[in-house]
């Protein structure tokens, strides 16, 4: 719809759009919370096919949607929100033009790293980093932070 030109064949674009339609049809009959969360997470490719008012239920305290800059930006373009704009402005001021795909990095990922270091037997080389992750996780648990409570 933006008249962008990509160095790909129209046949390849049509195939991608067809796969998107198949996915949307597959998801259409499901009205569960999980389906809504999934559709909210993949907002970038949905444009006007999504009920943007429904997405607001997935907004985090920091203004993001799933701590994902691209999902937050797609939502902001289609459904203006001050908190989402503040989150994106903060990310750009912190990282410049190359923001991470997820920020802040979720606790689950960090705990997985700790687990992997322990299993490899090299955790003794990362004592301060592991302590920092565990301390942050503990504080989040005590404060019942939404990120840790969403994925116990």
N, C-alpha and C positions, 0 to 999 in steps of 0.2 A: 503494500500500500504506500510505501515511501519512495517508490521508483529507484531503489538502490540497484546497482549493477554488480553482480558477482561473477567471477570467472568460472562458472559451472554451467553445465548443460541444463536446459529447461526440464529435460526428462528426470534429472536427479532431484531438482527442486520439487517437481510433481510427485516423485516417489516419497520424499520426506513429508510433504503435505498429506499424502495418502496415509502414511503411517500414523500421522497425528490424528487424522479422522478416525482411524481404526481404534486408537487408544481412547479417544473421546467417546466413541460409541460403546466401547467395553465398559467404561466408567459411568456411563449415563444412568444406568439403573441402580447404581449404588449410592445411597444417600447417607452413608455412615460418616462418623467423625473422621475416620482414617482416610476416606476418599476425599473429604473436604480439605484435610491437611495436605494430602498429596497434590491436589489441584492447586492449592494455594502456593505450595512450594515450587511448582513449575509454571508460575504465572508469566514468565518472560515470553513464552510461545503461545499464549492464549488470547491476548488482546481483548477484543470485545466479546469473546466466547465465555467469559467468566462473570459471575456476580460479584463485583468488587466490594460491595458492602459486607458480604460474608467473610471476606478475607480478614477483616479487622479483628476477629476473634483470635487470630494467631500472632498478633503484634506483641512483642516482648516489651518489658519495662524500658529497655534502652531505645525504643522506637523502631527497632528492626523487625523484620519478619523472618523468623528462624535464624537470626544472626547472620543472614545472607544478604550481602550488599546488592546482588543482582535481583533477587526476589523483592527486596525493599524498594529498589529503584523502579522496577516494573510496576509495583503496586502504587508507588508515588505518582508515576506518570498517568495512571488510570484512575486513581482515587487519592486526591491530595490529602496529606496529613502532615502537620507541623513536626510531630515527633519523628516521623520517618525522615523528613528533610534534615532535621538536626542530627540524626544518626549518620546520614550520608555525608553531611558537611563535616562532621567530626572525623569520620574515617578519612576523607580526602585531606583534611588538615594534618592528620597523623601520618598518613602513608603517601601522600601525593597522588599522582595519577595511576599508580598501580596498587590498588587495594587488594587485600586477601579475599579469597572466595568465601570464607567464613570468619567472622570476627564478632565478639570474642570467640576464640576457639573453644569448642564445647568441652565440658569436664570429662565426658565419656572418652573423647580422644586422648586427653591428657592421662587419664587413668589407664587407658590401653597402652600408652607408651611406658608408663611405670611398670605395668605387668610384663611387657615385652623385655624391658631391661632386666627385671628380676629373673625371668625365664632364661635369658641369655647368660646370666651369671655375671653381668657387668654393672649391676646397680651401684656398687660401691664407688664407682667413678662419677656418679651423678647424685650424690647424697643431698647436696643443697637444692638441686632442681626438684628432686623427688619430694623433699620436705616442703618446698614451696607449693607444689601441686597438691599435696595432701592437706596442707594448712588451708589453702584456698577452698578445697573441697569440703573440709570440715566446717569452715565459716559459712559456706553456701548452705550446707545441710542444717546448721543451727538456725540460720536466718530463713530457712525454708525457701531459698531462692528458686524462682520458677524454672530455671534451666535444669537444676539437679532434680527437682521434684517431677519434671516432665519425663525423665528417663532414669528412674531409680534403678 
